[in-house]
Amino acid sequence: MDIELKNALGEGLVDALGFVAGAMAGGLLARAFGLDFLGEESWGGASIGGILLVGLGAGLGKTLARKLLRRAPVEPSASTSARPAATAKGRKR
């Protein structure tokens, strides 16, 4: 598996985990404030406030997970990055 693919898969997994964890934390916070959007029968202020807290938590969770993941990028080794150099059109060697 290519190192770039591994990095992309890891980044996607961290994004997804941060998003879900943040949404769950936002949902719990909404319930603690009495904004239970799942238990409401109609769209009221409590429902909308709860949904906003879940969305805010999801966004913040993803952002926090990205910041925790951020590190020095892994450079591919010399053997994996050996690609022929591209030459410009119209130039003679």
Backbone as a chain_set.jsonl record, in Angstrom:
{"seq": "MDIELKNALGEGLVDALGFVAGAMAGGLLARAFGLDFLGEESWGGASIGGILLVGLGAGLGKTLARKLLRRAPVEPSASTSARPAATAKGRKR", "coords": {"N": [[0.849, -1.173, 0.0], [0.545, 2.187, -0.832], [2.247, 4.986, 0.62], [1.03, 7.478, 0.555], [-1.639, 6.798, 0.22], [-2.094, 5.427, 2.604], [-1.785, 7.547, 4.422], [-3.938, 9.173, 3.632], [-6.135, 7.494, 4.162], [-5.871, 7.198, 6.934], [-6.235, 9.861, 7.744], [-8.874, 10.287, 6.919], [-10.214, 8.447, 8.544], [-9.685, 9.481, 11.102], [-10.979, 11.95, 10.855], [-13.651, 11.06, 10.598], [-14.065, 9.732, 13.057], [-13.671, 11.849, 14.869], [-15.767, 13.524, 14.082], [-18.083, 11.974, 14.671], [-17.742, 11.512, 17.442], [-17.782, 14.162, 18.372], [-20.378, 14.917, 17.613], [-21.868, 13.212, 19.215], [-21.122, 14.154, 21.754], [-22.14, 16.754, 21.564], [-24.859, 16.133, 21.393], [-25.312, 15.0, 23.91], [-24.758, 17.218, 25.492], [-26.804, 18.901, 24.65], [-29.02, 17.493, 25.615], [-28.492, 17.719, 28.343], [-28.999, 20.399, 28.715], [-31.663, 20.384, 28.372], [-32.634, 20.351, 25.816], [-33.876, 18.33, 24.096], [-33.943, 17.077, 21.129], [-34.813, 14.769, 19.903], [-36.98, 13.799, 21.303], [-39.021, 15.602, 21.008], [-42.235, 16.541, 19.729], [-42.846, 18.322, 17.724], [-41.397, 20.876, 15.575], [-39.741, 22.985, 17.396], [-38.297, 25.635, 19.368], [-36.614, 24.306, 21.155], [-36.028, 21.927, 19.831], [-34.655, 22.822, 17.546], [-32.512, 24.169, 18.737], [-31.228, 21.99, 19.979], [-30.459, 20.479, 17.72], [-28.706, 22.284, 16.553], [-26.678, 22.316, 18.496], [-25.726, 19.7, 18.261], [-24.731, 19.743, 15.638], [-22.761, 21.733, 15.901], [-21.093, 20.501, 17.78], [-20.227, 18.297, 16.246], [-18.752, 19.539, 14.2], [-16.751, 20.849, 15.703], [-15.587, 18.633, 16.92], [-14.471, 17.268, 14.742], [-12.635, 19.184, 13.885], [-10.954, 19.368, 16.134], [-9.958, 16.753, 16.202], [-8.512, 16.734, 13.81], [-6.518, 18.607, 14.424], [-5.201, 17.272, 16.453], [-4.179, 15.17, 15.022], [-2.449, 16.388, 13.305], [0.777, 16.478, 12.311], [4.281, 16.203, 11.569], [4.552, 15.714, 8.13], [4.778, 12.501, 6.603], [7.452, 11.634, 4.725], [7.84, 10.156, 1.543], [9.991, 7.378, 0.872], [13.17, 7.299, -0.885], [13.165, 5.239, -2.757], [10.472, 4.807, -3.347], [9.649, 7.161, -4.459], [10.867, 7.473, -6.867], [10.492, 8.74, -9.748], [10.32, 9.301, -13.237], [11.671, 12.309, -14.504], [9.725, 14.975, -15.747], [9.765, 16.385, -18.956], [9.803, 19.542, -20.579], [7.595, 20.466, -23.21], [8.715, 20.844, -26.54], [11.35, 21.358, -25.963], [14.643, 20.367, -26.569], [16.749, 17.669, -25.736]], "CA": [[0.0, 0.0, 0.0], [1.318, 3.408, -0.984], [2.269, 5.806, 1.833], [0.04, 8.549, 0.408], [-2.939, 6.189, 0.455], [-2.178, 5.182, 4.047], [-2.004, 8.836, 5.083], [-5.297, 9.618, 3.319], [-7.067, 6.649, 4.905], [-5.764, 7.564, 8.346], [-6.845, 11.174, 7.922], [-10.315, 10.106, 6.797], [-10.69, 7.747, 9.735], [-9.632, 10.425, 12.226], [-12.067, 12.899, 10.624], [-14.928, 10.408, 10.893], [-14.16, 9.502, 14.502], [-13.845, 13.151, 15.514], [-17.102, 14.004, 13.747], [-19.071, 11.197, 15.426], [-17.562, 11.788, 18.873], [-18.25, 15.524, 18.621], [-21.84, 14.931, 17.509], [-22.398, 12.568, 20.426], [-20.915, 15.086, 22.862], [-23.121, 17.825, 21.384], [-26.171, 15.594, 21.754], [-25.381, 14.882, 25.372], [-24.828, 18.575, 26.028], [-28.156, 19.391, 24.368], [-29.926, 16.854, 26.579], [-28.222, 18.284, 29.667], [-29.654, 21.71, 28.737], [-33.097, 20.204, 28.179], [-32.951, 20.554, 24.397], [-33.945, 16.982, 23.545], [-34.552, 17.203, 19.808], [-35.398, 13.498, 19.486], [-38.195, 13.564, 22.051], [-40.015, 16.623, 20.708], [-43.229, 16.163, 18.737], [-42.859, 19.28, 16.618], [-40.203, 21.694, 15.443], [-39.793, 24.169, 18.243], [-36.997, 26.208, 19.695], [-35.788, 23.298, 21.822], [-35.54, 20.99, 18.815], [-33.665, 23.495, 16.705], [-31.329, 24.386, 19.579], [-30.545, 20.703, 20.127], [-29.83, 20.139, 16.443], [-27.554, 23.179, 16.389], [-25.595, 21.857, 19.374], [-25.151, 18.482, 17.674], [-23.917, 20.173, 14.494], [-21.582, 22.44, 16.414], [-20.212, 19.488, 18.367], [-19.622, 17.502, 15.172], [-17.723, 20.357, 13.554], [-15.633, 21.05, 16.627], [-14.918, 17.345, 17.11], [-13.642, 17.018, 13.555], [-11.523, 20.137, 13.912], [-10.038, 18.967, 17.198], [-9.283, 15.518, 15.776], [-7.523, 17.119, 12.801], [-5.391, 19.265, 15.087], [-4.451, 16.251, 17.174], [-3.503, 14.337, 14.029], [-1.456, 17.175, 12.57], [2.171, 16.206, 12.685], [5.159, 16.34, 10.412], [4.145, 14.75, 7.11], [5.703, 11.404, 6.34], [8.023, 11.742, 3.394], [8.097, 8.857, 0.925], [11.41, 7.067, 0.748], [13.735, 7.56, -2.207], [12.822, 4.159, -3.677], [9.075, 4.905, -3.771], [9.396, 8.404, -5.175], [11.711, 7.542, -8.054], [9.682, 8.913, -10.945], [11.086, 10.002, -14.273], [11.428, 13.739, -14.549], [8.978, 15.393, -16.924], [10.46, 17.387, -19.766], [8.887, 20.507, -21.175], [7.393, 20.259, -24.645], [9.438, 21.741, -27.411], [12.755, 21.457, -25.588], [15.466, 19.233, -26.969], [17.716, 17.243, -24.726]], "C": [[0.896, 1.239, 0.0], [1.197, 4.272, 0.278], [1.245, 6.937, 1.757], [-1.368, 8.021, 0.674], [-3.141, 5.905, 1.946], [-2.462, 6.474, 4.801], [-3.433, 9.329, 4.854], [-6.33, 8.794, 4.083], [-7.05, 6.976, 6.394], [-6.428, 8.898, 8.634], [-8.373, 11.078, 7.845], [-10.913, 9.431, 8.017], [-10.717, 8.673, 10.944], [-10.732, 11.472, 12.081], [-13.409, 12.3, 11.027], [-15.108, 10.191, 12.393], [-14.37, 10.805, 15.263], [-15.244, 13.706, 15.291], [-18.159, 13.304, 14.601], [-18.954, 11.481, 16.928], [-18.054, 13.189, 19.227], [-19.758, 15.631, 18.56], [-22.473, 14.295, 18.742], [-22.253, 13.484, 21.642], [-21.902, 16.252, 22.771], [-24.522, 17.374, 21.74], [-26.346, 15.456, 23.252], [-25.484, 16.254, 26.04], [-26.221, 19.168, 25.807], [-29.155, 18.781, 25.345], [-29.732, 17.419, 27.98], [-28.887, 19.651, 29.825], [-31.161, 21.605, 28.541], [-33.551, 20.425, 26.753], [-32.974, 19.206, 23.674], [-34.682, 17.024, 22.21], [-35.18, 15.9, 19.324], [-36.742, 13.241, 20.155], [-39.308, 14.56, 21.756], [-40.971, 16.133, 19.622], [-43.244, 17.102, 17.539], [-41.549, 20.067, 16.608], [-40.378, 22.961, 16.265], [-38.392, 24.676, 18.496], [-36.065, 25.199, 20.339], [-35.206, 22.313, 20.811], [-34.431, 21.612, 17.978], [-32.387, 23.769, 17.488], [-30.533, 23.104, 19.771], [-29.816, 20.296, 18.863], [-28.607, 21.014, 16.197], [-26.382, 22.753, 17.27], [-24.938, 20.582, 18.84], [-24.26, 18.85, 16.49], [-22.643, 20.881, 14.91], [-20.585, 21.465, 17.028], [-19.515, 18.658, 17.316], [-18.499, 18.282, 14.488], [-16.51, 20.573, 14.433], [-14.866, 19.752, 16.874], [-14.003, 17.008, 15.956], [-12.426, 17.933, 13.54], [-10.489, 19.752, 14.971], [-9.271, 17.705, 16.817], [-8.221, 15.819, 14.731], [-6.299, 17.755, 13.442], [-4.55, 18.273, 15.867], [-3.652, 15.369, 16.209], [-2.337, 15.064, 13.378], [-0.066, 16.93, 13.138], [3.011, 16.409, 11.442], [4.758, 15.301, 9.371], [5.224, 13.703, 6.869], [6.167, 11.518, 4.901], [8.224, 10.354, 2.811], [9.6, 8.622, 0.78], [11.869, 7.284, -0.688], [13.333, 6.478, -3.208], [11.381, 4.254, -4.168], [8.798, 6.166, -4.564], [10.272, 8.554, -6.414], [10.821, 7.554, -9.283], [10.527, 9.628, -11.983], [10.694, 11.477, -14.318], [10.714, 14.094, -15.844], [9.781, 16.457, -17.669], [9.43, 18.285, -20.389], [8.777, 20.239, -22.67], [8.191, 21.289, -25.43], [10.908, 21.884, -27.059], [13.472, 20.203, -26.023], [16.444, 18.923, -25.874], [19.096, 17.376, -25.216]], "O": [[1.876, 1.315, 0.741], [0.15, 4.28, 0.926], [0.658, 7.314, 2.771], [-2.191, 8.709, 1.279], [-4.228, 6.118, 2.482], [-3.285, 6.493, 5.716], [-4.067, 9.845, 5.774], [-7.301, 9.348, 4.597], [-8.099, 7.024, 7.036], [-7.106, 9.053, 9.65], [-9.077, 11.72, 8.624], [-11.996, 9.801, 8.471], [-11.67, 8.65, 11.724], [-11.357, 11.848, 13.073], [-14.206, 12.944, 11.709], [-16.185, 10.442, 12.934], [-15.166, 10.854, 16.201], [-15.839, 14.29, 16.197], [-19.025, 13.957, 15.185], [-19.967, 11.668, 17.603], [-18.677, 13.38, 20.271], [-20.364, 16.349, 19.356], [-23.486, 14.776, 19.251], [-23.165, 13.576, 22.463], [-22.441, 16.689, 23.788], [-25.293, 18.136, 22.323], [-27.408, 15.762, 23.795], [-26.204, 16.428, 27.024], [-26.751, 19.857, 26.678], [-30.039, 19.477, 25.846], [-30.699, 17.58, 28.724], [-29.291, 20.025, 30.925], [-31.861, 22.618, 28.543], [-34.733, 20.661, 26.507], [-32.188, 18.971, 22.756], [-35.912, 17.007, 22.176], [-36.007, 15.927, 18.414], [-37.568, 12.516, 19.6], [-40.435, 14.373, 22.215], [-40.572, 15.405, 18.713], [-43.627, 16.693, 16.443], [-40.716, 19.938, 17.505], [-41.082, 23.888, 15.864], [-37.424, 24.198, 17.904], [-34.858, 25.227, 20.1], [-34.046, 21.913, 20.914], [-33.396, 20.991, 17.738], [-31.29, 23.614, 16.95], [-29.303, 23.123, 19.732], [-28.682, 19.821, 18.922], [-27.59, 20.54, 15.691], [-25.228, 22.819, 16.846], [-23.724, 20.412, 18.959], [-23.155, 18.324, 16.357], [-21.577, 20.654, 14.338], [-19.378, 21.588, 16.821], [-18.335, 18.339, 17.463], [-17.424, 17.739, 14.232], [-15.374, 20.492, 13.967], [-13.644, 19.766, 17.019], [-12.89, 16.521, 16.156], [-11.319, 17.501, 13.219], [-9.285, 19.809, 14.719], [-8.073, 17.599, 17.08], [-7.143, 15.226, 14.757], [-5.168, 17.471, 13.046], [-3.329, 18.41, 15.94], [-2.574, 14.883, 16.552], [-1.361, 14.444, 12.953], [0.193, 17.162, 14.318], [2.49, 16.751, 10.381], [4.637, 14.121, 9.699], [6.42, 13.989, 6.927], [5.359, 11.499, 3.973], [8.723, 9.463, 3.497], [10.373, 9.561, 0.59], [11.05, 7.435, -1.595], [13.175, 6.771, -4.394], [11.085, 3.83, -5.285], [7.798, 6.231, -5.279], [10.401, 9.654, -6.951], [10.441, 6.501, -9.796], [11.359, 10.468, -11.641], [9.522, 11.828, -14.184], [11.053, 13.579, -16.91], [10.4, 17.324, -17.052], [8.317, 17.857, -20.695], [9.746, 19.836, -23.313], [8.319, 22.446, -25.029], [11.65, 22.498, -27.826], [12.958, 19.097, -25.859], [16.913, 19.815, -25.167], [20.041, 17.061, -24.493]]}, "num_chains": 1, "name": "protein.A"}
